[in-house]
Amino acid sequence: MGLLLSESGLVGNAGHAVVIAGGGPTGMMLAGELALAGVDVAIVERRADQNFAGARAGGLHSRTLETLDQRGIAERFLSEGQVVQVHGFAMTRLDISDFPTRHPYSLGLWQNHIERILAGWISELAVPVYRAREVKGFVQDDSGVDVELSEGGRLRAQYLVGCDGGRSLVRKTAGIEFPGWDQATTNLIAVVEMAEKPEMGIHRTALGIHAFSRLEYEIRDGNVIFKDDGPIRVMLPDRSGGSAGDPTLDDLRAALIDVCGKDYGVHSPISISRFTDMARQAAAYRKGRILLAGDAAHVHSPVGGQGLNTGVQDAVNLGWKLAQVVKGVSPESLLDTYHAERQPVAARVLRFTLAQVALLRTDDRTDALREAVAEPLSMDEPRKRFAARLSGLGIHYDLGEGHPLLGRRMPDLDLMTANGPRRVFSLLHRARPVLLNFGEPGGFDIAPWADRVQWVDAAAAGPWELPALGPVTAPTAVLVRPDGYVAWVGDLTHPGLAKALTTWFGPPC
Ligand SMILES: Cc1cc2nc3c(=O)[nH]c(=O)nc-3n(C[C@H](O)[C@H](O)[C@H](O)COP(=O)(O)OP(=O)(O)OC[C@H]3O[C@@H](n4cnc5c(N)ncnc54)[C@H](O)[C@@H]3O)c2cc1C
């Protein structure tokens, strides 16, 4: 096997426990999770550096912020972004400021900054990144995967994870089907200079929706106020049908004239690309030693801003499970829970996105339908349900019948512990599971799992309240997974605890 040069110029090892194809947001989050768990992981990334032209995703939603908070890195993003109530369903604003979370908002922060911050985090965790290299193919056998790289290199890994975006070579090579819906609309999105200033904001015409904004903006009194100068971000329907290859400045000019009647003297493009409302999802998130996450597993219209968020949360669901399997703590079957839990989440994202794309059509009948949908959304109960779904706070993994916390995110309550006051999320910073006991100390022997599971006797200040569901009964004890979801609720004498510990964190030793 050949040796490779990493970004830092150090000679890399040609074997890793896990190789991740693609160092976008999903790949980096997954690498960070695996590195935290002590797994030898490396990323192979086509781009020579983390930069890309344009802006792509505009921010992070509440559950993603919570997820980053669970690792102690939310502040890095919050300090650079702008807090905003951005959730909406087909243009109906859904305020979540009354949701029981420390982050009852979204964060406006362009994807290039999100990626830069994630890259800084994984660099601290010493994750090697093989840059300007592509995964070209792979062959899996009983014990691992031989990953073929561009320019003749090879890496051997126990597992290969495709975080290589919507056109995923890993997904295609693995022969994983990608069923769904073809595109009905194509749009151009560009960051450009314009000689004549267009009217900023979202505009509706018979041809569809188009929008002008600036990359630089401020949130004042809950409203987006664009800076007076700087590059302009344009989004508009492309009725040319989307010719093959990347769109050009001439394509953008033609679309501006088609939609707005003039081209505003557009010049000096920083980026021009197309996006569509195609919606597809991988039929399987795992095939043997190959796994998929992020856009490689699901693509849809950017309406609603769900893509990056869903990918980052895929990574956090998969990371600790893959780490335990690689370390021999858990059987391979634990990886099947990744598909079982995350596939339905993205399926629901796809359905909601399809619905929003349909409701954003600009004909009179759709206008009437959108108004009809907006009316119930002004009421508390529907608003909370829809917003819980869009923010990710309402995610519920099917872990069986029981207390409402089971399979839902653990709230970040203030705790009093023997070591002083703690937040629940601070106990998850090292991505280790925690058994929180709110009842009498003792009553269960954690020793057979003590190398894997933290035990904390605590008093919780409450309130025990879940987004959209409302107040729930205070539990006596909860077992919280590294991804922050509750795996078990009960009291320590209940025989189900040992079973839950074995299911999620391996047999007793
Ligand atoms: C216009 C637009 C607006 C959007 N707005 C939002 C939003 O507001 N909110 C939101 O959550 N999402 C939004 N999205 C979606 C978001 O950008 C994606 O969901 C997100 O980037 C997916 O992250 P990823 O890491 O899974 O894939 P990607 O970001 O696509 O990263 C894949 C990486 O893999 C690399 N790669 C590809 N093939 C190979 C290979 N063979 N070998 C090695 N490396 C490879 C690529 O260079 C890339 O770095 C938007 C997207 C677009 C286009």
The ligand as an ORCA input file, in Angstrom:
! r2SCAN-3c Opt
* xyz 0 1
  C     -28.494     26.888     -2.837
  C     -28.461     26.000     -1.671
  C     -28.956     26.451     -0.463
  C     -28.965     25.612      0.638
  N     -29.473     26.070      1.812
  C     -29.470     25.270      2.906
  C     -29.901     25.739      4.182
  O     -30.291     26.894      4.342
  N     -29.862     24.885      5.237
  C     -29.410     23.595      5.101
  O     -29.396     22.849      6.111
  N     -28.961     23.133      3.911
  C     -28.988     23.931      2.814
  N     -28.503     23.485      1.629
  C     -28.027     22.117      1.528
  C     -26.604     21.958      2.052
  O     -25.728     22.789      1.344
  C     -26.216     20.500      1.907
  O     -27.253     19.700      2.436
  C     -24.922     20.199      2.675
  O     -23.828     20.824      2.089
  C     -24.688     18.691      2.699
  O     -23.492     18.429      3.345
  P     -22.697     17.101      3.016
  O     -21.437     17.188      3.817
  O     -23.579     15.937      3.213
  O     -22.376     17.171      1.465
  P     -21.538     18.261      0.674
  O     -21.598     19.579      1.341
  O     -21.975     18.163     -0.739
  O     -20.055     17.764      0.820
  C     -19.579     16.662      0.091
  C     -18.065     16.778      0.046
  O     -17.547     15.627     -0.584
  C     -16.522     16.003     -1.507
  N     -16.485     14.921     -2.505
  C     -17.431     14.611     -3.410
  N     -17.092     13.493     -4.096
  C     -15.902     13.095     -3.577
  C     -15.048     11.997     -3.840
  N     -15.340     11.049     -4.766
  N     -13.888     11.881     -3.137
  C     -13.578     12.816     -2.179
  N     -14.351     13.876     -1.892
  C     -15.515     14.000     -2.578
  C     -16.961     17.354     -2.018
  O     -15.859     18.108     -2.486
  C     -17.585     17.973     -0.759
  O     -16.659     18.684      0.008
  C     -28.465     24.300      0.516
  C     -27.939     23.856     -0.686
  C     -27.943     24.692     -1.773
  C     -27.383     24.200     -3.071
*
